[in-house]
């Protein structure tokens, strides 16, 4: 589960013996902590963690006592225990679609895990039956030989079957994302483009910037950004068994819209293009990301370019007029090291930005 800094609390009266504030300031304090607890629950769910979220760990990450969690936020415990749908916590927010997609993926994985368990039980029963039917007519040495051959044959069949199920899971995940509009065919200017398979992963800098504007610390901004990039990297690795994968990295310099780039990108026929927004600025950051990508994937990086400082400033003012980027992000983008083939990339593409992109 991602570590997230506690939201700075408003001035409150002295705490009680349990660590919970008392007096007229309880309601604002509860509201701030509730928002943080909801985010921690949703982040744990989106990370695809199989382990249940422990109340004591959740309380520690939120900066409150276990007693305060039970007292003020008891209504959240069904979501923590998995008895209620997490999508209810993000109703009316951009995270709803992500939570619904993760729920569908969890259901698919659970379905095939149960199927594998049933097949394993059936296999063991069939093997026991076959052994029992031969023991009465074979010598002990023959029994040992028969048992070894059957076990070896069964394991080979089970391994092949498991591999086939994993392929089916990957295929279903792709179809699920296609139904949600993440992978789509495209047409333009009355002509049909080649079959498009595009999977888009966006680091939500806009939302992170809004949190930063609401007095969040720079450390909290950087931690949240790193966590989103790490989650994307882990999701990419799940497609290791998918053929013809092309990871297209967009080196964000905050002077061109990622959404426009992703929408206009045309993949090759029969190629799955995983388009990733990467607001990373140093060689070490890029290589830490790249080394986790399966080596059989094609890797390319696209860098927006402008020689004019005035144009860069104008673009940022236009694109981020509703958000306030941290000054360190702007400085990092302007002084970023340009990637090269030697970094372990198959293709480096610079493209000149257009005003309004």
C-alpha positions, -999 to 999 in steps of 0.1 A, spaced: 0 0 0 13 35 -9 26 56 19 9 90 19 17 119 42 -10 129 66 -30 160 58 -20 189 81 -46 192 107 -64 225 115 -57 239 150 -76 217 174 -83 216 212 -61 194 234 -66 157 227 -82 133 250 -65 103 266 -72 83 234 -55 108 212 -88 122 197 -94 159 199 -123 171 219 -144 203 217 -159 223 189 -131 215 164 -139 178 161 -160 180 129 -133 197 107 -107 174 120 -129 144 113 -137 156 77 -99 161 69 -90 127 82 -120 111 65 -108 123 31 -73 109 38 -88 75 50 -109 73 18 -79 79 -4 -58 53 15 -86 27 10 -91 35 -27 -53 35 -34 -50 1 -17 -78 -13 -38 -65 2 -71 -31 -13 -64 -47 -48 -68 -35 -60 -34 -48 -94 -24 -41 -89 13 -68 -73 33 -62 -38 46 -56 -39 83 -73 -14 105 -42 -8 127 -20 -1 96 -47 22 81 -49 42 113 -11 45 115 -9 58 79 -37 83 86 -19 96 117 -47 86 141 -52 60 168 -71 28 162 -96 40 188 -102 72 168 -108 51 137 -134 30 154 -151 60 170 -153 85 141 -150 64 110 -169 32 118 -189 37 86 -158 31 65 -150 -3 81 -173 -23 56 -152 -9 27 -119 -17 45 -131 -53 51 -143 -57 16 -180 -61 25 -191 -30 6 -182 -18 -29 -153 7 -29 -169 24 -60 -194 40 -36 -165 60 -21 -156 75 -54 -191 82 -68 -190 113 -89 -152 115 -92 -127 107 -120 -116 76 -100 -149 59 -105 -139 44 -139 -106 32 -125 -123 15 -96 -149 -2 -118 -122 -14 -142 -102 -29 -112 -133 -45 -99 -139 -62 -133 -103 -74 -134 -105 -88 -99 -137 -107 -108 -120 -122 -138 -89 -133 -118 -111 -148 -91 -131 -167 -116 -101 -183 -131 -84 -190 -98 -115 -209 -87 -115 -228 -120 -78 -238 -115 -85 -250 -80 -114 -272 -93 -92 -286 -120 -65 -294 -95 -89 -313 -72 -104 -332 -102 -69 -341 -114 -58 -354 -80 -90 -375 -77 -85 -390 -112 -49 -398 -105 -58 -416 -73 -84 -436 -91 -60 -446 -118 -34 -457 -93 -59 -477 -73 -71 -495 -104 -36 -507 -113 -22 -516 -79 -39 -550 -78 -24 -562 -111 11 -548 -111 43 -555 -91 55 -528 -67 83 -518 -91 57 -514 -119 35 -493 -96 64 -469 -89 71 -465 -126 35 -460 -135 30 -434 -108 60 -414 -120 49 -414 -156 14 -404 -148 25 -376 -124 49 -363 -151 23 -365 -178 -3 -348 -156 20 -320 -146 29 -313 -182 -8 -311 -191 -15 -289 -161 13 -266 -170 0 -262 -206 -35 -257 -193 -24 -230 -169 -5 -212 -196 -36 -212 -218 -57 -198 -190 -32 -170 -184 -35 -161 -221 -73 -160 -218 -71 -137 -188 -48 -113 -207 -72 -114 -236 -102 -107 -214 -84 -78 -197 -77 -63 -231 -114 -67 -241 -125 -52 -209 -104 -21 -214 -117 -20 -250 -152 -19 -238 -143 10 -215 -130 30 -244 -93 26 -235 -85 6 -266 -103 17 -298 -102 16 -335 -100 50 -352 -112 67 -383 -103 101 -397 -110 123 -427 -132 96 -442 -105 69 -444 -101 39 -422 -69 36 -402 -52 3 -395 -66 -17 -365 -57 3 -334 -48 -13 -301 -39 15 -278 -37 12 -240 -33 46 -223 -18 52 -188 -19 87 -176 -1 101 -146 -27 126 -133 -5 156 -128 -36 179 -130 -52 163 -99 -18 162 -81 -13 199 -89 -48 207 -74 -38 190 -42 -5 209 -41 -25 242 -46 -46 233 -16 -15 236 6 -2 200 1 35 197 7 60 193 -21 70 159 -5 34 147 -7 32 158 -44 64 139 -53 54 108 -33 20 107 -50 36 111 -85 61 83 -78 33 60 -66 13 65 -97 43 59 -120 51 27 -100 16 15 -103 17 20 -141 50 2 -144 36 -28 -125 5 -29 -148 27 -29 -179 46 -60 -166 13 -79 -166 13 -79 -204 46 -99 -206 29 -128 -223 12 -106 -249 29 -106 -283 40 -74 -302 38 -49 -273 52 -14 -280 57 8 -249 54 44 -261 67 68 -235 57 105 -236 84 126 -219 62 153 -205 78 187 -204 45 205 -196 44 223 -229 22 199 -249 -10 179 -239 -5 142 -233 -42 136 -242 -37 151 -276 -6 130 -282 -22 98 -271 -53 104 -292 -34 112 -324 -8 84 -320 -13 57 -346 0 22 -338 12 -3 -363 -12 -30 -374 -14 -60 -350 7 -41 -324 -5 -33 -289 7 3 -281 9 10 -244 11 48 -242 25 62 -210 28 97 -197 62 101 -179 69 134 -162 105 122 -154 135 145 -160 168 127 -152 185 97 -168 184 77 -136 146 82 -132 140 70 -168 163 40 -164 147 30 -131 114 29 -150 127 12 -181 145 -16 -164 112 -29 -151 97 -32 -186 100 -67 -201 130 -68 -224 109 -83 -253 88 -51 -255 97 -25 -281 104 9 -263 102 43 -278 102 78 -263 86 109 -277 99 144 -265 80 176 -272 104 204 -283 103 242 -284 134 264 -287 115 295 -274 113 301 -237 84 325 -243 65 298 -262 71 273 -234 57 298 -208 27 306 -230 19 269 -235 21 262 -197 -1 292 -190 -26 280 -215 -26 243 -206 -24 247 -168 -44 278 -163 -66 260 -138 -37 243 -119 -5 254 -103 24 233 -111 51 231 -84 80 253 -93 104 223 -90 84 205 -117 88 234 -141 125 237 -134 129 199 -138 111 200 -172 132 229 -185 165 214 -174 157 178 -182 183 155 -198 173 145 -233 170 107 -236 192 88 -261 194 53 -276 222 44 -251 196 45 -223 181 12 -235 155 27 -258 148 14 -293 135 47 -307 139 84 -297 115 109 -314 116 147 -309 85 166 -322 80 203 -325 50 215 -305 22 235 -321 6 264 -304 -25 253 -285 -15 216 -284 
